[in-house]
Amino acid sequence: PDEKFDIMFYGHFHTGFIRKKDNLIFANPGSLSLPKNNTRHSYIIMDSEKITLKDISGSIIEETYLN
């Protein structure tokens, strides 16, 4: 994107992940119903401290702290 950002959420890949690059965070929640590339059924929760990728049973797959 042309605009400045700190965190970018996007979807459509059906593959959950959280990645940091050069103080930027890129996150994809994956898919609850149709995950791809042998990833787990997943979703993301964000609060004021962290971004957490969880599987359908609530287990943490990845977690990134914001500060």
Backbone bond lengths (Angstrom), bond angles and torsions (degrees), N, CA, C in turn:
res aa  C-N    CA-C-N  psi(-1)  N-CA   C-N-CA  omega(-1)  CA-C   N-CA-C  phi
1 P - - - 1.462 - - 1.529 111.23 -
2 D 1.302 115.49 154.88 1.462 120.86 179.56 1.524 112.40 -79.55
3 E 1.321 117.27 -21.10 1.460 120.96 -177.60 1.519 111.00 -89.08
4 K 1.328 115.89 153.44 1.457 121.66 179.10 1.531 109.76 -73.34
5 F 1.335 116.88 142.33 1.456 121.57 178.77 1.524 109.52 -151.07
6 D 1.324 115.90 162.03 1.464 122.62 174.95 1.523 111.22 -108.41
7 I 1.348 115.48 -36.19 1.463 121.62 -177.76 1.524 108.78 -133.17
8 M 1.328 115.77 133.74 1.457 119.73 176.05 1.525 108.57 -123.87
9 F 1.326 115.35 121.44 1.459 121.56 172.84 1.529 107.46 -103.42
10 Y 1.298 116.18 136.98 1.451 119.46 174.65 1.510 109.30 -152.34
11 G 1.299 116.55 164.06 1.454 120.35 -176.30 1.507 111.44 -134.80
12 H 1.278 115.52 -153.77 1.452 126.54 177.28 1.525 113.44 82.10
13 F 1.318 119.51 -14.26 1.464 121.02 179.57 1.525 112.20 -85.06
14 H 1.329 116.70 -20.09 1.469 122.27 -179.29 1.529 112.11 62.33
15 T 1.327 116.23 24.01 1.467 122.44 178.97 1.526 107.51 -129.67
16 G 1.325 117.98 112.72 1.458 121.21 -176.75 1.514 112.45 -78.60
17 F 1.343 115.12 136.58 1.469 120.32 174.72 1.515 110.08 -164.64
18 I 1.331 114.91 161.59 1.462 123.68 171.04 1.524 105.36 -134.61
19 R 1.330 116.95 124.92 1.465 121.20 -178.57 1.524 109.57 -131.99
20 K 1.333 116.00 142.81 1.457 121.95 173.55 1.522 108.26 -110.72
21 K 1.335 115.57 136.83 1.459 121.04 175.52 1.522 108.48 -148.44
22 D 1.321 116.26 120.29 1.469 121.24 178.24 1.522 112.23 51.74
23 N 1.319 117.58 49.52 1.469 124.70 179.70 1.528 114.06 63.68
24 L 1.312 117.69 15.95 1.460 122.47 173.71 1.520 108.24 -110.15
25 I 1.320 117.02 148.57 1.456 121.81 178.31 1.524 108.75 -116.59
26 F 1.326 115.86 130.44 1.459 123.41 176.05 1.524 107.04 -117.07
27 A 1.327 117.01 128.54 1.461 120.21 -176.21 1.521 111.23 -137.77
28 N 1.312 115.19 140.13 1.458 122.44 176.67 1.524 106.65 -130.99
29 P 1.327 118.33 125.62 1.459 120.09 -176.29 1.524 114.82 -73.04
30 G 1.319 117.94 -9.97 1.460 119.66 -176.86 1.511 110.21 79.38
31 S 1.319 116.51 -139.38 1.463 120.76 -178.19 1.523 109.64 -149.47
32 L 1.314 116.62 134.64 1.460 120.64 173.92 1.521 111.64 -75.73
33 S 1.329 116.82 -31.53 1.464 119.45 -173.43 1.526 114.90 -106.74
34 L 1.336 118.88 -34.26 1.466 121.20 -175.07 1.532 112.55 -134.89
35 P 1.338 118.82 63.69 1.458 119.16 178.88 1.529 110.98 -66.24
36 K 1.326 115.25 150.38 1.465 120.79 -179.56 1.522 110.98 -118.47
37 N 1.326 115.47 168.41 1.470 123.68 176.21 1.527 112.67 57.97
38 N 1.310 116.84 37.85 1.470 122.77 178.03 1.525 113.44 59.69
39 T 1.352 117.64 28.63 1.457 120.30 175.09 1.524 109.14 -91.26
40 R 1.314 115.47 164.62 1.462 120.65 -179.10 1.523 111.23 -80.87
41 H 1.320 116.19 158.98 1.457 122.24 171.54 1.534 105.72 -62.57
42 S 1.341 118.20 123.26 1.463 118.52 -169.58 1.520 113.75 -145.49
43 Y 1.347 113.35 165.91 1.462 123.15 176.64 1.514 108.28 -153.73
44 I 1.336 117.38 167.13 1.468 122.22 -178.50 1.521 110.06 -119.43
45 I 1.332 114.82 142.89 1.460 122.80 170.47 1.524 106.74 -122.71
46 M 1.338 116.11 132.06 1.464 120.93 176.23 1.514 108.41 -122.42
47 D 1.334 116.13 134.54 1.455 120.58 172.16 1.530 107.59 -128.89
48 S 1.297 118.12 -167.66 1.469 121.02 -175.45 1.527 113.02 -70.93
49 E 1.325 118.47 -12.98 1.464 121.68 -177.27 1.518 114.87 -109.78
50 K 1.348 117.91 -29.93 1.460 119.00 -170.89 1.520 112.59 -158.20
51 I 1.322 114.18 165.77 1.463 123.25 171.87 1.517 105.94 -116.10
52 T 1.325 116.81 128.13 1.455 121.82 -176.53 1.520 110.40 -124.81
53 L 1.312 115.98 126.61 1.459 122.91 173.71 1.520 106.81 -97.31
54 K 1.339 116.48 123.00 1.464 121.20 -177.77 1.516 110.70 -123.21
55 D 1.329 114.59 154.75 1.461 118.16 173.72 1.526 109.06 -89.02
56 I 1.306 116.15 176.93 1.470 121.62 -172.44 1.538 112.42 -63.55
57 S 1.337 117.63 -21.62 1.467 120.17 177.35 1.527 112.13 -88.55
58 G 1.346 117.40 -2.06 1.462 121.34 179.14 1.511 114.43 94.37
59 S 1.319 118.53 -0.19 1.465 121.80 178.30 1.527 110.05 -73.63
60 I 1.324 116.20 141.47 1.459 121.62 -179.73 1.522 109.92 -75.60
61 I 1.326 115.91 127.61 1.465 122.51 175.14 1.532 108.70 -94.39
62 E 1.323 116.72 -49.51 1.473 123.56 177.87 1.520 108.61 -145.11
63 E 1.332 115.06 155.06 1.460 120.02 178.61 1.522 108.43 -148.76
64 T 1.333 116.94 135.42 1.458 121.82 178.50 1.509 108.62 -131.85
65 Y 1.340 115.64 127.68 1.464 120.22 177.56 1.517 109.98 -84.38
66 L 1.319 116.58 144.15 1.448 121.86 -174.04 1.515 113.46 -79.53
67 N 1.300 118.57 -24.18 1.476 120.30 179.92 1.491 111.70 -118.54
